[in-house]
Amino acid sequence: MNNCNPNPRPSTSRSAMLILFVLLSHLSLSCDSGLDASYDAFRDQVPAVCKDFCEEKVACERAVGDGDSLDDDAFTSQVHFCEIECGAYASEGAYVWRDDASGYSDRIYTDHLDGAMVMDAFDCLYEMGAYRCVDNGTEYIHQFNPAARNVCDASNDCIDGFAVDHAYYWSASTDGLGGACYKSGSDFIDAIFF
């Protein structure tokens, strides 16, 4: 009886499959490490205001996790996602839109604000304390919400260079002991912080 295998394909095929698997695994690991490095490099370049804003935003809006380490990991991941989104505005800028009165579409984009202009305005608003963690009745939201008239009024100076129909005004409460800052104008700025 001859033990020679006249058809060596099965072992060659298995070897080829093993080599292909190892090669693909190596490529996927190198792609992941390249992506990780790029991700970290992008986050390192995100403006400082984004990092501060995102930590406050996630701390305000976070749900309580099931364990300390899981909760910490989730918090860090959510901050990173926010930083990437905020950093994208620094790079891409933001678009200005208004409602379509004709009803044909939801939005009509009317203008574009470059990233430097958007970040300058955002930094100005953030530094004056225009963002707060507020309870909307069902959850906490970190948003543009100046607590005092002088901050609301000064917010207009931060966005003055936009030259769009978007402004802020203070509406005093009926008892005269406070009030709220509201947006006026037909234009909206398509960014997470306006």
Secondary structure, DSSP 4 states (H G I P E B T S, - for coil): -----S--HHHHHHHHHHHHHHHHHHHHHHHHHHHHHHHHHHHHHS-HHHHHHHHHHHHHHPPP-SSHHHHHHHHHHHHHHHHHHHHHHHHH-EEEEEE-TTSSSSEEEEEEE-HHHHHHHHHHHHHTT-EEEEE-SSSEEEEE--SSHHHHHHHHHHHGGG-SS-EEEEEE-TTSS-EEEEEESS-EE-STT-
